[in-house]
C-alpha cells in the first residue's frame, strides 16, 4: 500500500509541533500559539485528522515509574522471508505486548524488535516462551540497553 503525502504550510507544521508536545491543549490556546484565530485552527485540525496525519491523542506513560525499565533490542533472523512468512510473523508479534516496536530491516537480520520488561528474568522468559517460538524464527540476538539517552515518540522533523 502506497502512503499518501500531503503538502503542509507553516501553520499546519506549527499545529503538529504543538500537538506533539501537548495533545490536550485547548483550541483557543493552540490558535494563539500558532498565530491564527480559533475557527481556521479548528478547520486545519479537522483536515489533518481527516487526512490521517493526526491519528489520535494519547497519554504519554512513563514506563520506568511502572517498573518497566529493562529494554532490549532483539535482532531476529527468519528461516523464510516470503510475503506469507512475513505476514505470519507480523501477526504473531502484534500479540506480544512487551514488544513496543518492530521494524522489518534490510541488512544482516530481518527484524529489529524493541522489547520492554521489568527485568532480565522477565525478558528471558519472553524471549524463550514468545519471541523464539514465533513463526519462522531461525535465530535471535539480544542487545541490552544500559541507559536510554533519548526516547521521543513525537516527530521532531515536522
N, C-alpha and C positions, 0 to 999 in steps of 0.2 A: 504494500500500500504506500503510495507516494504521499509525503506530507505536504500540506499546503502552506505556503509562506505568504504573509501579508506585509504590505508596507505600512510603517507607522511613523507618525510625526513626533516632534519633541514632546508634545503634551501626552501622547499615548505612552511614550517611554517614561515620562515622569510619573504617570499613574502607575505603571508596572513597578517602577523602582520603589515608590512609596508603599504600595500594597505588599510588595515582597518583604518589606521591613515591618509593616503593621497592617495586617488584613482586617483589623477591627476598627480602623479609622472611620470616622463619620464622613459622609459625603461632603458636608459643609467644610470640614477641616481639610479634606483631600482637595477640594476645589480651591481653597485658599492657598494651600501649599504648592499647587501646580500653576496657579495664576489664571484660572478660568472661573466662571460662575458655576453655580450648582447644576443647572439644567444641562449644559453641554458636557460637564464632567460625568453626570449620570448616564447620558446618552453614549458617551465613549466607553464607559464601563460595561454597559449592556452590549455594545458592539463587540468589545473584547471578549466578553463571556460567550456571546453567540458564535463568534469565530473560533472558539475553543482555545484562545490564548490564555485566558484566565479559566482554569479548570476547577477551581474550588477555593475555599477558605478553610484553613486548618489551624489547630492549636499546635504550637511547637512544644514538644515534650522533652525534658532533659533526661535522657536515658541513665545518666550517671546517678541522679537522685533516686532513680528506680532500682538501683543496684545492677544495672546492665552496663558495666564498664569494661568488659572484655571484648575486644574487636579483633577478628581475624579476617584476612583476605585469603580466599581459597581459590587456587588455580585448579580448574577441572579440565581434564583431557577426556574426550569421549571416544568410544570404540567406533562409532558410526556418526557421521555428520551430514547424512542426507536430511532433507527437509522434514521428513516424518519423524526421524530420531530427534532432531532439534525441537520439534513441536512437543514431543513426548516429554523431553527434559524440561522445556519451558513450563508446561502444565504442572509437572511434578514439583518444581521449585517454588511455584506460586502457593503451594500448600504448606510450606515450611515458614512459620512466622519469624524465626530467628534470622532468616536471610533477608537483610534490609535492602540489598541491591544485587542485581545480577546483570552482567554485561556479556554479550557474545563478542569475542575478541578475535582479531586477525593476528596471529603470532604463533608462539610455541605451544600454546594451550588454547582451549576452545571457549571457556567461560571464566570470568572473574566474579567471585561472589563475596559480598561483604556480609559477614556473619557477626551478630552481636548476641552475647550471652552473659551470664552472671560471672563466670569464672572458667578456668581451664578445664575443670572436671565436667562442667555442663557443655562446654564446647566439644570435648572429646566424645561425649555421648551423642550430640547432634551429628558430628562427623561420622561416627561409626553406625548409628542407627538410621540416620536420614540421608545425609549427603552421599556417603559411599554406596548406598543402596539405590540411588536414583537410576532411572533407565539409561543404559549405555555408558555408564561411568567406567573409564578404563583406569584412571589414576587421579589422585589429588595431591596438591602440595599446599601447605599452610604457611602463611606469613602472619605472625602475631604482631599487633600494634603495641608499641611500648608507650607511645604518647600521641594523642591526636593534636596536631598543631593547628589545623584549620579544618573546620567542618561547616559547610554552608549549604543550606537547602534552597536558598533563593538564588535567582540568576543574577549575577553581578554584571554580566555582559550586556544588559539592557541599556 
